Amino acid sequence: MSGEEFEEFIAKIFCKMGYIANVTQYSHDFGVDIIAEKDGRKIGIQAKCYANPVSNSAIQEIVAGIKYYDCQKGLVITNNIFTKAAIELAQANSIQLWDRKKLEEKISETFS
């Protein structure tokens, strides 16, 4: 699955969860790949389809991106795991993380 396909798939999950979810432009997205909106609240989502663990640079991107897009919450989703540094930075900035296990749980909940 390409990065763009992964972003589209994550947007579909959020649509099934009752959000209005839109993928941002594929380049120059300011650190947010998807904006999901529900009940007047926006979540900025960074989707990382990586062969390796996701580093803290993804957290830095989403922290900047949620400010740019005026989102109330930030979330980084991956098909892999996060490095310790990424987890620490996410916790310090109130960014939610979905690793492969959490993503699999959400897929099961949403599509079953």
C-alpha positions as CSV (number, residue, x, y, z in Angstrom):
1,M,0.0,0.0,0.0
2,S,1.4,3.4,-1.0
3,G,1.5,6.3,1.4
4,E,-1.4,8.0,-0.5
5,E,-3.5,4.8,-0.4
6,F,-2.8,4.5,3.4
7,E,-4.1,8.1,3.9
8,E,-7.2,7.4,1.9
9,F,-7.8,4.2,3.9
10,I,-7.4,6.1,7.2
11,A,-9.9,8.7,6.0
12,K,-12.4,5.9,5.2
13,I,-12.0,4.6,8.8
14,F,-12.9,8.0,10.2
15,C,-15.8,8.4,7.8
16,K,-17.2,5.1,9.1
17,M,-16.7,6.4,12.6
18,G,-19.0,9.3,11.8
19,Y,-16.5,12.0,10.9
20,I,-16.2,14.1,7.8
21,A,-12.7,13.2,6.8
22,N,-10.7,14.8,4.0
23,V,-7.2,14.1,2.8
24,T,-5.1,17.2,2.4
25,Q,-3.0,17.9,-0.6
26,Y,-0.2,15.3,-1.0
27,S,2.7,17.7,-1.0
28,H,3.1,20.8,1.2
29,D,0.4,19.5,3.6
30,F,2.0,21.3,6.6
31,G,2.2,18.1,8.6
32,V,-1.4,17.0,8.4
33,D,-2.5,14.3,6.0
34,I,-6.2,14.1,7.0
35,I,-8.6,16.5,8.7
36,A,-11.4,14.7,10.4
37,E,-14.3,16.8,11.8
38,K,-17.2,15.9,14.1
39,D,-19.4,18.0,16.3
40,G,-17.4,21.1,15.4
41,R,-14.1,19.7,16.5
42,K,-11.2,19.0,14.1
43,I,-8.6,16.3,14.4
44,G,-5.4,16.7,12.4
45,I,-4.1,13.2,11.4
46,Q,-0.6,12.3,10.2
47,A,-0.7,8.8,8.5
48,K,2.6,7.0,8.2
49,C,2.8,3.8,6.2
50,Y,6.4,2.9,7.0
51,A,8.6,-0.2,6.9
52,N,10.5,1.1,10.0
53,P,9.4,2.6,13.3
54,V,8.0,6.1,13.2
55,S,10.4,8.7,14.7
56,N,9.8,11.9,16.5
57,S,9.9,13.9,13.3
58,A,6.3,12.8,12.6
59,I,5.3,14.2,16.0
60,Q,7.0,17.5,15.2
61,E,5.1,17.7,11.9
62,I,1.7,17.1,13.5
63,V,2.3,19.6,16.3
64,A,3.0,22.3,13.7
65,G,0.2,21.1,11.4
66,I,-2.6,21.1,14.0
67,K,-1.8,24.8,14.7
68,Y,-1.8,25.6,11.0
69,Y,-5.1,23.9,10.4
70,D,-6.7,25.1,13.7
71,C,-7.3,21.5,14.9
72,Q,-8.2,20.8,18.5
73,K,-6.5,17.4,18.5
74,G,-3.5,15.7,16.8
75,L,-3.1,12.0,16.0
76,V,-0.4,10.0,14.3
77,I,-1.3,6.7,12.8
78,T,1.1,4.0,11.5
79,N,1.1,0.5,10.3
80,N,4.3,0.0,12.4
81,I,5.4,1.1,15.8
82,F,6.8,4.3,17.3
83,T,10.3,5.0,18.6
84,K,10.7,5.8,22.3
85,A,11.5,9.4,21.4
86,A,8.3,9.7,19.4
87,I,6.2,8.4,22.2
88,E,7.9,10.8,24.7
89,L,7.4,13.8,22.4
90,A,3.8,12.8,21.7
91,Q,3.0,12.6,25.4
92,A,4.6,16.0,26.1
93,N,2.4,17.6,23.4
94,S,-0.8,15.7,24.0
95,I,-0.7,13.9,20.6
96,Q,-2.5,10.6,20.4
97,L,-0.7,7.6,18.7
98,W,-2.2,4.6,17.0
99,D,0.4,2.0,16.3
100,R,-0.2,-1.2,14.3
101,K,-2.0,-2.9,17.1
102,K,-4.3,0.0,17.8
103,L,-5.0,0.5,14.1
104,E,-6.0,-3.2,13.8
105,E,-8.4,-2.8,16.8
106,K,-10.0,0.2,15.1
107,I,-10.3,-1.6,11.8
108,S,-12.0,-4.5,13.5
109,E,-14.4,-2.2,15.5
110,T,-15.2,-0.1,12.4
111,F,-15.6,-2.8,9.7
112,S,-17.1,-5.7,11.6
